[in-house]
Amino acid sequence: MMLFTEDASYYAEQIKEGKLSVKEVVIAALKNMTALNPTLNAVVWRQDADALAKADEYDALLATLTPQEKADLPPFFGVPTLIKDLGQSQAGQLAASGSILLKDNMATVTDNFVQAVEKAGFIAVGRSNVPEFGFKGISDSKTFGAVNSPIDTNRNPGGSSGGAAAALKSGMVPLTYASDGGGSIRMPASYSGLIGLKPSRGRMPVGPGQYRSWQGAAVPFALTKSVRDTWTLLKVLQVTQYEAPFPMPTIEEDQLVDLDRPLRIGYLTDLNDQLTISEVGQAVLDQVIEQLKALGHDVFEVADPVDRIQVMKSYFKMNSVETTVMMEGIAQALGRELTDADMEPLTWAIYRSGYKISAVELSQMIGDWDRWAAIYEAGFKHYDLLLTPTTNGPAPKHGIFEADETILAAEKDIDQLSQEDQQQLIWDHFGQSIPYSPYVSIVNLIGQPAISLPMFKNEEGLPIGAQFIANKGNEYLLLQLAKQIEAADLLDTDIVNL
């Protein structure tokens, strides 16, 4: 078995230099899935025949090219990967979103993001496991089963990109695709000792059909093991997409150069009296602050400028409305009304609660997001980056965030509740997990980029990420800092050999 211990760029170089064939690395990924997936449950769909056919096509092309022509191929030519089974459709492949309703659904079109992935040279070998419709920070789909962390199989690697994280950390493939609607790249990165960049709103290609996923809160990208993979992928996937609602100017730099100045980095601890930093979260900050100071940066505490409880409640209401719209579309396609038997209790509750949120209230919420974005952007006049722990603890043990039977029963009867009680019930469902990851969702609502870096392990050797947030469009500065931190040997992205 050939585990992928190096980053994706390494294997692309090996292929272009003729040291490995595309078919060799694709077969290795398929064998890794066969060996590792029974333990991890990271992959819900394999596409062996298509991947092998593409590998043969790529190897045949390589045989006709000069060394210069090979060097000019896409940067990840022939590298095997997994596509997230949520919002990343590829024609002829499963598009289940971890759900009961769509468990046998096959995509009929390849979306713009996956087309860009293919143009970058990647070969998809399968699709990774997610929670139902990506609603949780853990990956425990009742339809496809829970994902196990390769670091400790009694733990969940997070969500909604949990399958992607487990596959990458185990060496199944050298890079995996992910998305982030409320921390779904950064939380699994934190729990799995990986690099997780959530790009700025508008940076990645979207559509066709849906151009503002979760009102622009959700952004596709990837989980990686190196800064060079993250940088190269960002450069090759980024677009200025004028038909989309949030066009973003592309990053123009050709190379990721070293930082040439010390940065001013503000850090957050307690967000309010309900969302406080944990003991281990503080330990993350303490260690990272000292490391940053040793690298020459000015690090100082700042106060959170917005009401995070209001932020989180706005997030849940948005999610309710967007889910209602999605379910209306599914019901129309199926030609029948949906029932609570069609989905998990939480999904049913989120879906039904959207009917009681008015258009006026939704418009007001989106206005709040814009105001919060302006407040946060103003903060970057006083610091270059903002630092938090990504999560307040390591990967959670299976079942630790499971709602009790009283909440699950109430969710099935959600239609009987007032709007206020409906939203309180959803809040209660997430009651244990909200304090565990209170730092991540704000950037989804305001559109800023953030990255989780694997800089800390607790006494049990479990990773917890450090999150850095930049002003909108400034992924370049995030990656410059990440490059410096990586060069100082402060990142640990090594795979776990099962």
N, C-alpha and C positions, 0 to 999 in steps of 0.2 A: 504494500500500500504506500503510495506517495502522497504524504500530507503536504499541504502548501504552507511551508514554514516562512517563506519570504513574501514580500508584497507583490501586488499585481504587476507593477512596473518591471520587476525582476523577471517574471515569467514571459512578459512581452519581449524583453531584450533577448532572453534565451531562444525564443521562437525566431526572432528576426536574424539572430546570429547562426541559426541552424543547429543549435545545441539540443533543442527539443522540437519535436513536431507538434503541430496543433492537435493531432489525433492523440498523441501521448498524453498531453495535459488534460484533454477532455475525458479520455478513458480513466485517467487518475481521479478526476472529480466524480465520475460515475461510480467508480469502485469505492471511493470514500463515502459516498452517500449510502451505498449498500452496507458498508461496514459500520458506519457511525449513526445513521438515522434511527435504527431500532432503539438505541439508547437515548438519543437527543430529541427525536420527533421534531426536527427542525424543518423538514421538507415535506410538503403535502402533495407535490406533483412533480413527476420526472418527465423529461422530454428527451430521452436517450436517442431515439431514431433521428429526430431533427438535429440534435447537437452533433451526432456523429456524421451526419450528411454535411453539415456546415463545416465540420473539421476537415473532411475530405476535400471539400471545395476550396478551403483556405490553403491546405497543403498543396493542392494542384496549382493554385495561383503562385505560391511561393517558389515553386520549382521553375517558374518562367521569369522570375524577376532578377535584376541585377542587385548587388549589395546596396547601391544608393536607392533604388526603388523600394527595397525592403525597409530601409531606414525611413522612407517617406510614408510608409503605411500608417494607418491610425494608431495612436499610442498604445492601445490595449489589444492589438490585433491577435486574435486566437485565444484570448484569456477566458476561461470558463467562469461563470458567475451564476448567482441565483437572483431571480426577480421576486420582489415582495408580492404576495398574493393579496394585494389591496391597492386599488387605484393605479395599477401599472399593467394595463392590459396588453397582451400579445396575441395576435390573431391565431386561432386554433389551439390555444392553451387554456388551462383552467382559469376561471376568474370567479372564485368563490367568496372572497373576502372573509374567510373563516366562519361562514354563516350556514345556518340550516337551510335558509331559503335558496341560496345560490350554490349549494354544495356540488351540483353537477353542471353548473353554468360554464359554457365555453365562450371565450372572447371572439368576437367577429372582426374586430379591428385592432390594429396596433397603435397605441396612443403616441403622441409626439415625444414624450419623455423616453419611452422604450425604443422608439425609432432612433433617437439620439444615442442611446446606449449601444444599439446595434452598429451605428455609424462609427462609434468609438472603437469598434473591433471586438467587443465582447461576444461570447457565445453563451446563451442561457441554457443551463442544464436542468433547471427545475424552478419551482416556486416555493417560497418560504412561508412558514406557518405564522399566523397572526391571531389575535383575539377577534371575536365576532365584530365585524365592521370597524375594528381598530379602536373600540371605545375604552379600552383599559390600558393601564400602564404595566400590565402583565399579560403574557400570552397563554391563555388557558381556554381556548375555544372548546365548547362542548361538542362540536361536530368533529373536529380534527384532533382534539386532545391537547394537553398542556405541553409546552416546550420545557426541556430540562437543560439547565446550564451545564456546560462541560467542565466548569470549575468545580461545581458541586451539584450533582444531579438531584439533590433534595431541594434545590432552589430554582426559581424561575428567572430567566435572563431578562425579564422586563418586556414591555410592549410599547407600541404595537409591533415593533420590528424585532420581536424576540427570536423567531426562527432564523432571521438573518444574522443576529448576533451570535447565536449558538453555532451556526454553521461556520462562520468566519473564525471564531475563537478556537474551534476544534481543528482547523486546518482543512476543512472539507473543500473549500474553494478559497482563492486568495483575495476576494473582494465580494461584498454583497450589497444589493440595492435595498433601500429603506425609504421611509418617509416620516415626516414629523409634523403632526397636527396639534400637539400639546406636550412635546417632549419625547416623541416616539422614536427618534434617532438617538437623542442624547441620553435618555434613561438606560436603554440597553447598552450603550457605549460605556456608561458609568458602571453598570453592574458586571460588565464583561471584560473590562480592561482594553477598550478599543477607542479609536478616534471617531467622534461623531459630530460632523458639521451639519448644522441646520442653516441653509443659505438664506439670504434676504428674500423677502417676498418679490416675485417677478424674475428672479435670477434663472430659474429652471424652466424648460419648456412645459406648457400645459396644453390641454385640449387633445383632440377635437371633442366637441360636445360639452364638456365641463371645463370652465376656465377659471373659476374662483372656488376651488374646493374648500369647504367650510369657511366661506366668505374670505378666502385668501389666507386662512390660518394654516392650512396644510401645504407643505412643500416637499417634493421628492428629492432625494439625494442618495447617499450611501453610507455604509460603515467601512472603515479602512484600518490598515495596520501601520501606515506611514504617512508622513506629511506630504511626501512627494506624490503619492497616490491621490491624496485629497486635493492637492493643488492642480495636478494634471487633469484630474477628472472635472474639477470645477471649470477649468479653462475650456475643456473640450465640450462640456455639456451646456455651458451658459449661453443665453440668447438675449437679444432684445426683440421681444415678441409684440409687435404693434397691434396685432389682432386681439391680444389678451388685455385684461383690464389693468394690469400693473406692470407696464414695460419698464425694464431696468437697464441702464447703460452697462455695457459689458466692461469687464476689467481689461485694461489695455496692456498691462505689463506682460512682457514676454517671459521673464524669469521671476522666480520667487527669491529676491535678494535678501541678504542679511539686514537685520535692523541696524540703523545708523544712529539711533538715539535711545536714551532711556524713556520708558513709558510711564505715564501717570495712570495708576490702576486703582480704582476705588473698589472696595469690597463691601458686601452686605452680610449681615448676620441674621438677627431676628427681623422678620418682616412686620409683625405686629404681635399682640399678646396671645394670639391663637396659632400663628405660624412662626414657631421659634426654631432656632438652629439646635440640632441635637448635639450630644457630646462628641460623637464621631464626626459630624459635620464640622464642628469647630476644630477638631483635630486636622481635618482636611485643610481648612483655611490656614491654621497655624503653620503647618508644614509648607504649604504652597507659598504663603506670604514670605517666609524665610528664604525659600528658593528663589523667588522673584527678586527679593532684595539683593541676594548674592549675585544675581545677574545684572544688577545695577538699576533696577526699576524703583520708582517711588510708589509705595503702596500705603493706602490710607482708608479708613472706614468712612462710609457715606450712609445716609439714611435712604430707605426706599421711598421714592417720591409719589407712589400711588397707593390706594387702598386695595391690598391684594385679595381681601375677601370679596370685594365688589368685582375685581377682575375675574376671580374664579367663578363666581355666580353668573357673570356675564358669559363666560366661556360655556358653562353648562346650558344656558338658555339658547345660545347660538347653536349648540350641538343638537338641542331638541328640535329647533326649527329646521335645520338642515337635514336631520334624520327623517322628519315628517315628509319633507319634499322628496327625499330619496325613496322612502317607502311607498309614497303615492305613485312614483314612477314604476316601481317593481310590481305593485298591485295592478297597474294598468297593463303592464307587459304580460302578467299572468292571467289577466281577465277575471280576477276574483278579489274579494276583500281578504285582507290579512287577519290572522288571529294570533293570540298569544302562543299557540302551539308552533307557530312558524319561526319563532326566535327565542333567544334567551330572555329571562325576565327583565334584566337591565335594558336590553335593546327595546323590548316592548314598552317599558316605562319611558325611555327617552323618546321613542317614536310618538307615543300617544300624548305626551306632555306638550309637544310642539303645537298641537291644535289650539291650546289655550294662551299662546303668546301672540299678541297682536302685531300687525305690521308696524304700528306706531312704536311699540316697545322695541322691536327689532331695529328699526331705524335709529332710535335713540342709543341703542347699544353700539351700533357701528360708529355712531358719532363719538361715543365714549372711547372707542379704540383709537380713533384719530386724535383725540385730545391727549390720551395717554402716550401715544407715539410722539406728539409734540413735546410733552413733558420730558420724556426720556431722551429725545434728541437734544434738548436744551442741556441736559446733564453732561453731555459729551463736550461741552465747553470747558468743563472743570476736570475731566479725566478722559484718557484715551480709550480705556476698556473698563468693563465692570466684571468683578470676580465674585462667584458664589460656589459653594459645593453644588455639583449637579444634582445629587440626591442626598438625603439625610441619613443614608445607610447603605449597606451592601445589598446584593441581590436578595429579594425576600424569599423565605422558605415557602414552598407550595402551600396554598390555602390560607396564608396569614391575612390576606386582604379579602377573603371570601365573606360576602354579606350573610347575615344570619337568616334563618327561615322566616322570621317575622317580616323582614324587609323584602325578601323574595316574594312572599305571599302578597304583600301590599302592592308590589310592583305589578302583579297580574291584575289587580283591581284599581289601577291607576286612574281610570276614567271617572271613578267616584270621588276623586279628590279635587279640591280647588287648585288653581295654578300655584298658589303659594305653597300648599302642602305637597303638590307634585314635585316642585323643585327642591323642597326640603327633603323629600324621600330620596331623590337622586343624590343630593348632597350627603345624606346619611349613608348611602351605599358606598360612597367613596370616603367615608369618614376616617378610616385608618390610613388610607393611601395618600390623601391630600397633604398631611403634614410631612410625609415621607419624601415628597418631591414638589415643594411649593415654589421652587425657583425657576421652573422651566417654561410654563405656559405663557407668561407675559409676552415673550418675544414672538410667539405665534400670532397674538392678537395685534401687535404693533408692527410686525414685519421685519424686525431686525435680525441680523445673523448672530449665531452663537455656536460655540464649539465645546464639546466635552473632551478633556484630555486625561489619560490614565496616569495620574501622578501620585496616587496614594493607595496603600493597602492597609487594612486594619490588622489587629493582632492575629486574626485567623488567616491572614493572607488573602482576604477578599478585596477586590478593587472597588474604589469609589472615585468617581471622576471629579475633576475641577472644571467648572464652567466659566468661560469667558464670553462676554457679550460686547459687540461693537455697534457703532451707529450704522444706520441703514446703508447698505452697499459696500461696507468696509470689511469684507471677508479677507481681503489682502493683508490687512494689519493683523487679524486673528492668526492667519497662517504664517506670517513673519514671526510672531511670537512663538507659535507652535514649533516652527523650524528651529528657533533658538533653544527652546526647551528640549527638543529632541536631540539637538547637537550636544547639549550638556548631559545627555544620557539620563534624563529625568522622566522618560516615558517607558512604560512596560506594556508592549502589545504582543508579547510572545504567545504562541498558540499553546493550548493545553492538550497534551498527547494522552488520549484515553486508552 
